[in-house]
Amino acid sequence: MEITRRRVLLGSTAAAFVPVLGAATAAADVTPQSIIWDGDPARGTSVFDGLERDPGSITVANDPQDSFGRCFRYQTQDWSNGKERCESRGLRNPDGSVLRLDSSYEGRTLYMGWRALWNVNPNNAWIAVYQLRISGESSGQAQSGPFVLRTVGDGMLHFQLTSPGGATEHIWSTKFPVNQWNRIVVGMRVSRGGDGWVEFWWNGVQQKFSNGQTRYPGATLWGSHINHKWGVYRSGSNSGTSVAFLNRARLGNSLADVAL
């Protein structure tokens, strides 16, 4: 029943400004394979490798809209030290070991899916709400990337891709949704070279990128490993309190493993 529901959603109309490509969506992998990581709030914040609270708090809380039960709640607020960050970093297995997405994953296709609700001001300087972040980069390589979901104070949500050399590009955009749940899936081929790629689903519909395709090529790994990061990371020129909620985050080997 779950897979049937997802197929219906994948054929629906996208809310984003970027059109969809129905044929590519239909060809996506909808066969369950396995869940690699489950961000179950019942495990508390031990599902993450680390917590970055500068300043802020990361807790387990009820869905403020009473739809999806327990969630992770991220809150940051003003301080005098510049940028403000409240993010979880990386993933941990149920036995407490770190799930390190490193060279051992090269050549594999992975899918990360989750629900997100953001209570931020998208018109007040830049805010990142999700990052796939490089760690252990070498001299001359970009210290961020390969991609981030962010606003740059323009009221829009952008999917920004970064290359190992540091070049950045917004490859997808939509109006930033505030105080509503949205379903997100990021698919990627883990690679240090040009055979890497990323795909993106927004509220059940696969999106076209700025290249007119549903797949955008580029390296998705450099340095030692990559970390999934959720929460709020914002410019110090932001003011007030920003809150983000995360629900049903899962990493899997197929779209069907993680799609909602």
Secondary structure, DSSP 8 states (H G I E B T S, - for coil): -HHHHHHHHHTS--SSSS-B-HHHHHTS--S---EEEEE-GGGGGGGSSEEEEES-EEEEEE-TTSSS-EEEEEEE---SSSSEEEEEESEE-TTS-EE-EEGGGTT-EEEEEEEEEEES-TTSSEEEEEEEEEES--TTS-SS-EEEEEEESSSEEEEEEE-TTS-EEEEEEEE---SS-EEEEEEEE--SSTT-EEEEEETTEEB--TTSSS-EE-----SSEEEEEEEEEE-TT--S-EEEEEEEEEEESSHHHH--
